[in-house]
Amino acid sequence: MSTLSVRLPDSLHKKAKELAVLENISVNQLISSALAEKISALMTEEYLHQRAEKGSREKFLQALSLVKTVEPAEQDRL
């Protein structure tokens, strides 16, 4: 595990302390978890962009043509 020194605005540090107490975790755990969530979101966004670049309308329509045409269930109708 590594150590990282981060400068935070006082208001953000105060809010982090309050939330850590509410969650019954340390501020370090809160910040580590928040950073992990942000990294995950950014990596997911990048992954989806890469996947989108590989797609094509032609392939989409070809796959869609394999789906049977059926009426939606009553609870799914608009």
C-alpha positions in Angstrom: 0.0 0.0 0.0 1.3 3.5 -0.7 0.8 6.8 0.9 -0.5 9.9 -0.9 -0.7 13.4 0.5 -3.6 15.3 -0.9 -4.5 19.0 -0.4 -8.2 19.5 0.0 -10.3 22.5 0.6 -11.4 22.8 4.2 -15.0 22.4 3.3 -14.4 19.2 1.4 -12.3 17.7 4.2 -15.0 18.6 6.7 -17.7 16.9 4.6 -15.5 13.8 4.1 -15.0 13.6 7.9 -18.8 13.9 8.5 -19.6 11.2 5.9 -16.9 8.9 7.2 -18.4 9.1 10.6 -21.9 8.4 9.2 -20.6 5.4 7.3 -18.5 4.2 10.3 -15.3 4.1 8.2 -12.1 6.2 8.2 -11.6 9.2 6.0 -8.9 7.2 4.2 -11.4 4.4 3.5 -14.0 6.9 2.2 -11.5 8.6 -0.1 -10.1 5.3 -1.3 -13.6 4.1 -2.1 -14.6 7.3 -3.8 -11.4 7.2 -5.9 -12.1 3.6 -6.9 -15.6 4.5 -8.0 -14.4 7.4 -10.1 -11.7 5.3 -11.7 -14.2 2.6 -12.5 -16.6 5.0 -14.0 -13.9 6.6 -16.2 -12.6 3.1 -17.3 -16.2 2.0 -18.1 -16.7 5.1 -20.2 -13.5 4.5 -22.2 -14.4 0.8 -22.6 -17.9 1.7 -24.0 -16.3 4.2 -26.4 -14.0 1.6 -27.7 -16.8 -0.9 -28.1 -18.9 1.7 -29.9 -16.1 2.3 -32.4 -16.2 -1.4 -33.3 -20.0 -1.4 -34.0 -21.8 -0.6 -37.2 -25.4 0.1 -38.1 -25.2 -2.8 -40.6 -24.3 -5.3 -37.9 -27.0 -3.9 -35.6 -29.7 -4.3 -38.2 -28.5 -7.8 -39.1 -28.7 -8.8 -35.4 -32.1 -7.1 -35.1 -33.4 -9.0 -38.1 -32.9 -12.3 -36.2 -35.4 -11.2 -33.5 -38.9 -12.5 -33.9 -41.7 -9.9 -34.2 -44.1 -10.4 -31.3 -46.6 -8.2 -29.6 -45.5 -6.8 -26.3 -47.0 -8.2 -23.1 -50.0 -6.1 -21.8 -47.9 -4.5 -19.0 -45.2 -3.4 -21.5 -47.5 -1.5 -23.9 -47.4 2.2 -24.0 
